[in-house]
C-alpha cells in the first residue's frame, strides 16, 4: 500500500491531514506531493487539498478525514 498526500506550501489543513496520518500510524507510508510545481496537479487538486490517494486502487479521500476514515479505506 502506498499513500500520497497532495499538499501545497503554507496550507495549515495539509499539516492537519499529516497529523491525522501520524495518529493513524501511517506516516511512514505517506509521500507528500507538492502540487505547486505541477500545473496538472494544481488544476486537479488546487481547490481540494489536502487529498489523500491510496494505491493500489486510486481511492481518493478529500479533507476533512479522520484516522478511522483512512484506515477503513485502506
Beta strands, then each sheet from edge to edge (+ up, - down):
strand 1: 2-7
strand 2: 30-34
strand 3: 51-55
strand 4: 59-62
sheet 1: 2+ 1+ 3- 4+
end
